[in-house]
């Protein structure tokens, strides 16, 4: 099955060569278990939707149990193995310096799918709206884990949230319930083109979220007629 990734070219700011470009994938959003199952149903899957979601959830839970018990787990799609990070100065576990990390590599199924994928260049991207990183200001973590009721720093380009459209703003979407919580404008503590400082809502439930940003910012005094949006590639985990 042939798959196509659309991509835009943008100048490589790490070099001085004016002909040096890098490609940025045109993002279409995010998809969770529920979305994937909906795709399977639309293809004619006859198994009940609720049954499939239950089986996948059980599979994910058991895969996590095994890898966190010391097994290397190969799902076909990905290969996972546990890694312990940090230095042991006194030969004992210290949660402030030590942590568990799951190393994930492409499995055979994913490698085969990549081999059948083509990239279509859409042209040169001007004024790219991008999120480079999201940092928990309290812990310094950049893995998507944020602390409720604390600040988070978002770095990128053309991020400044401006515009009269009601869509403009920053939102957290719960990937399990699909509930969307939009930040109040006062919760955007710092609002700059390349850096935002936001207050993570304390009322949000623990879990996984999708962070999105919508703005009419152009880099100048004029605003876009139609807002543009971006979804953070990194899943946000609220603790």
C-alpha positions as a printed NumPy array, in Angstrom:
array([[  0.   ,   0.   ,   0.   ],
       [  1.479,   3.318,  -1.071],
       [  1.307,   6.137,   1.444],
       [  2.054,   9.819,   0.872],
       [  3.52 ,  12.362,   3.282],
       [  3.086,  16.004,   2.287],
       [  5.961,  18.253,   3.321],
       [  6.977,  21.901,   3.1  ],
       [ 10.513,  23.17 ,   2.61 ],
       [ 11.941,  25.786,   4.933],
       [ 15.362,  27.404,   5.099],
       [ 17.868,  25.686,   7.34 ],
       [ 18.714,  28.307,   9.964],
       [ 21.658,  26.237,  11.223],
       [ 23.755,  27.043,   8.144],
       [ 24.542,  30.174,   6.14 ],
       [ 23.972,  28.465,   2.782],
       [ 20.935,  30.187,   1.143],
       [ 20.253,  27.006,  -0.842],
       [ 20.105,  24.777,   2.24 ],
       [ 16.564,  23.656,   3.096],
       [ 14.978,  21.139,   5.418],
       [ 11.572,  19.516,   5.078],
       [  8.715,  19.824,   7.561],
       [  5.832,  17.35 ,   7.421],
       [  2.417,  18.929,   6.885],
       [  0.613,  17.908,  10.043],
       [ -2.947,  16.639,   9.879],
       [ -3.607,  16.376,  13.589],
       [ -3.378,  13.446,  15.972],
       [ -5.061,  10.064,  16.166],
       [ -5.717,   7.875,  19.203],
       [ -7.093,   4.379,  19.667],
       [-10.665,   5.559,  19.15 ],
       [ -9.774,   7.301,  15.881],
       [ -7.885,   4.261,  14.572],
       [-10.805,   1.971,  15.365],
       [-13.167,   4.381,  13.588],
       [-10.956,   4.044,  10.5  ],
       [-11.168,   0.256,  10.741],
       [-14.961,   0.424,  11.047],
       [-15.157,   2.634,   7.946],
       [-13.147,  -0.022,   6.09 ],
       [-15.806,  -2.604,   6.896],
       [-14.53 ,  -4.225,  10.082],
       [-17.283,  -6.455,  11.453],
       [-16.047,  -6.78 ,  15.034],
       [-17.835,  -4.519,  17.511],
       [-16.062,  -1.208,  18.053],
       [-16.159,  -1.547,  21.854],
       [-14.633,  -5.034,  21.663],
       [-11.722,  -3.847,  19.526],
       [-10.99 ,  -0.897,  21.821],
       [-11.05 ,  -3.236,  24.824],
       [ -8.644,  -5.7  ,  23.172],
       [ -6.211,  -2.934,  22.13 ],
       [ -6.307,  -1.391,  25.613],
       [ -5.613,  -4.786,  27.2  ],
       [ -2.773,  -5.398,  24.709],
       [ -1.182,  -2.021,  25.48 ],
       [ -1.472,  -2.583,  29.213],
       [  0.118,  -6.046,  29.017],
       [  2.913,  -4.8  ,  26.721],
       [  3.663,  -2.069,  29.278],
       [  3.629,  -4.637,  32.121],
       [  6.099,  -6.879,  30.302],
       [  8.582,  -4.187,  29.254],
       [  8.527,  -2.73 ,  32.77 ],
       [  9.201,  -6.204,  34.147],
       [ 12.456,  -6.454,  32.215],
       [ 11.34 ,  -7.958,  28.905],
       [ 12.233,  -6.637,  25.467],
       [  8.847,  -6.387,  23.751],
       [  8.341,  -6.605,  19.986],
       [  4.8  ,  -5.668,  18.899],
       [  5.664,  -5.856,  15.214],
       [  5.11 ,  -2.128,  14.949],
       [  7.693,  -1.119,  17.569],
       [ 10.452,  -2.761,  19.582],
       [ 10.681,  -1.653,  23.221],
       [ 13.264,  -2.226,  25.931],
       [ 13.661,  -0.783,  29.433],
       [ 16.568,   1.495,  30.303],
       [ 17.576,   2.934,  33.672],
       [ 18.995,   6.447,  33.458],
       [ 21.132,   8.459,  35.835],
       [ 24.276,   7.977,  37.915],
       [ 24.209,   5.993,  41.173],
       [ 26.52 ,   7.885,  43.534],
       [ 25.659,   5.985,  46.723],
       [ 24.629,   2.664,  45.125],
       [ 20.947,   3.279,  45.895],
       [ 17.994,   4.418,  43.795],
       [ 17.446,   8.174,  43.921],
       [ 14.278,   9.41 ,  42.148],
       [ 15.829,  12.855,  41.826],
       [ 18.712,  11.588,  39.69 ],
       [ 17.506,   8.195,  38.437],
       [ 14.571,   7.319,  36.206],
       [ 13.173,   4.542,  34.026],
       [ 13.071,   5.15 ,  30.282],
       [ 11.61 ,   2.96 ,  27.545],
       [ 13.745,   2.926,  24.404],
       [ 11.544,   2.48 ,  21.324],
       [ 12.7  ,   1.51 ,  17.844],
       [ 10.887,   0.767,  14.62 ],
       [  9.619,  -2.785,  14.288],
       [  9.485,  -4.763,  11.039],
       [  5.885,  -3.773,  10.232],
       [  6.678,  -0.092,  10.61 ],
       [  9.894,  -0.353,   8.584],
       [  8.006,  -2.045,   5.767],
       [  5.341,   0.676,   5.848],
       [  8.017,   3.385,   5.729],
       [  9.599,   1.713,   2.703],
       [  6.265,   2.017,   0.877],
       [  5.834,   5.725,   1.715],
       [  6.566,   8.565,  -0.709],
       [  7.111,  12.246,   0.14 ],
       [  5.458,  14.988,  -1.89 ],
       [  7.072,  18.433,  -1.551],
       [  4.39 ,  21.14 ,  -1.501],
       [  6.809,  24.053,  -1.972],
       [  8.619,  26.514,   0.277],
       [  6.948,  27.304,   3.552],
       [  6.917,  30.944,   4.574],
       [  6.344,  32.171,   8.096],
       [  6.208,  28.657,   9.586],
       [  4.087,  28.225,  12.699],
       [  5.973,  25.652,  14.725],
       [  6.365,  24.326,  18.262],
       [  9.949,  23.312,  19.028],
       [  9.663,  22.356,  22.69 ],
       [  7.411,  22.319,  25.739],
       [  9.117,  22.569,  29.129],
       [  7.708,  22.132,  32.627],
       [  9.006,  25.233,  34.397],
       [  8.95 ,  23.513,  37.798],
       [ 10.747,  20.245,  36.925],
       [ 12.599,  21.267,  33.767],
       [ 11.255,  18.189,  31.955],
       [ 10.861,  18.402,  28.179],
       [  9.229,  14.975,  27.663],
       [  5.676,  16.356,  27.61 ],
       [  5.055,  15.851,  31.325],
       [  3.552,  18.999,  32.879],
       [  2.549,  19.911,  36.415],
       [ -1.   ,  21.137,  36.949],
       [ -1.25 ,  24.628,  38.398],
       [  2.319,  25.444,  37.35 ],
       [  3.892,  27.25 ,  34.416],
       [  4.988,  25.649,  31.152],
       [  7.259,  27.224,  28.556],
       [  6.517,  26.752,  24.85 ],
       [  9.219,  27.614,  22.316],
       [  8.797,  27.846,  18.563],
       [  8.142,  30.324,  15.765],
       [  5.18 ,  32.628,  15.062],
       [  3.53 ,  31.449,  18.28 ],
       [  2.171,  34.776,  19.525],
       [ -1.537,  34.345,  20.252],
       [ -3.413,  37.292,  18.723],
       [ -6.576,  37.799,  16.728],
       [-10.265,  38.501,  17.139],
       [-11.379,  35.066,  15.989],
       [-12.916,  33.036,  18.832],
       [-10.752,  30.112,  17.702],
       [ -7.53 ,  31.9  ,  18.688],
       [ -5.942,  30.593,  21.851],
       [ -4.312,  27.581,  23.452],
       [ -6.264,  24.415,  24.219],
       [ -5.784,  21.095,  25.971],
       [ -7.787,  18.158,  24.553],
       [ -8.133,  15.052,  26.685],
       [ -7.266,  12.183,  24.323],
       [ -9.456,   9.757,  26.278],
       [-12.633,  11.849,  26.623],
       [-12.034,  14.323,  23.747],
       [-13.015,  17.127,  26.168],
       [-11.378,  20.443,  25.254],
       [-10.251,  23.046,  27.788],
       [ -9.235,  26.429,  26.407],
       [ -6.905,  28.632,  28.413],
       [ -8.136,  32.004,  29.575],
       [ -6.132,  34.815,  28.003],
       [ -4.793,  35.707,  31.467],
       [ -3.275,  32.229,  31.707],
       [ -0.886,  33.128,  28.876],
       [  1.646,  34.82 ,  31.153],
       [  4.176,  35.587,  28.411],
       [  3.038,  35.985,  24.804],
       [  5.934,  36.377,  22.383],
       [  6.479,  35.155,  18.799],
       [  9.125,  32.589,  19.777],
       [  8.269,  31.968,  23.421],
       [  5.104,  31.52 ,  25.45 ],
       [  4.709,  31.012,  29.176],
       [  1.378,  29.511,  30.162],
       [ -0.314,  28.454,  33.378],
       [ -1.38 ,  24.815,  33.16 ],
       [ -4.986,  24.583,  34.458],
       [ -5.093,  22.964,  37.888],
       [ -8.642,  21.692,  37.331],
       [ -7.665,  19.333,  34.508],
       [ -7.766,  15.617,  35.298],
       [ -4.591,  13.571,  35.213],
       [ -3.977,  11.907,  31.867],
       [ -2.851,  12.429,  28.29 ],
       [ -3.686,  15.593,  26.381],
       [ -3.206,  17.157,  22.967],
       [ -1.867,  20.709,  23.081],
       [ -2.984,  22.999,  20.247],
       [ -2.433,  26.652,  19.415],
       [ -4.434,  28.89 ,  17.077],
       [ -3.457,  32.427,  16.108],
       [ -3.781,  35.117,  13.433],
       [ -0.219,  36.349,  13.99 ],
       [  1.816,  37.144,  10.866],
       [  4.971,  38.692,  12.27 ],
       [  3.816,  42.214,  11.403],
       [  1.033,  44.643,  12.275],
       [ -1.539,  42.975,  10.02 ],
       [ -3.382,  39.822,  10.996],
       [ -4.253,  36.746,   9.   ],
       [ -7.848,  36.761,   7.771],
       [ -8.11 ,  33.071,   8.619],
       [ -6.516,  31.752,  11.825],
       [ -3.947,  28.996,  11.52 ],
       [ -3.384,  26.23 ,  14.031],
       [ -0.71 ,  23.823,  15.137],
       [ -0.843,  20.717,  17.301],
       [  2.154,  19.815,  19.429],
       [  3.758,  16.588,  18.192],
       [  4.517,  15.547,  21.756],
       [  1.632,  14.108,  23.832],
       [  1.14 ,  16.155,  26.999],
       [  0.916,  14.171,  30.222],
       [ -0.571,  15.942,  33.231],
       [  0.409,  14.663,  36.656]])
